[in-house]
């Protein structure tokens, strides 16, 4: 049975900060899952060390902070998403500095510290771009995998777009020159989110994933691989500044 795409998004706070940290906005995401979106100025990166584990501080101390700015933002945002997911699922409150975020070589994973020894770590996905980041955390027993992606709507070279879109997707992009960049970015983000959800990244060619967007409802989206419909919960939104955010839960 195919999971239906929902139009009723669960809304909660975003950690949207400049310099330090402030709670000011909301972001629509899929129901009963936790995500957080942030824009950070990390010039005062020491302000964020209170969110990091000792291992993370040691790791980042060896790096050029400006070069790893988006990675730092992604870690902090992921901690908020994980903490909220664990609180809502297990009623356990976590200190963000006890949540360790790392990569297993394919996707981010987390350990939760001594206060959550009996808690199953959630599935986690992170995306970041140009000083912005989003993370999605989902209870591990409620999904097989999760993926999130974000990109600003931008100009694409035609040969690049043809390289990752199938014919029907390219035809949809080409219907209106003014919306070409929007749809190209949306298709890319949806495919990237799916590849993150299955944990293989670009080991699968994006053209192997066909994205069908319902002409009468652009939020009704179906993924097709080798003529097989993929059961998934899919959502997307567009933030101010032109960022497209996509989430896929398998």
Order of alpha helices (4+ residues) and beta strands (2+ residues): beta-beta-beta-alpha-alpha-beta-beta-beta-beta-beta-alpha-alpha-alpha-beta-beta-beta-beta-beta
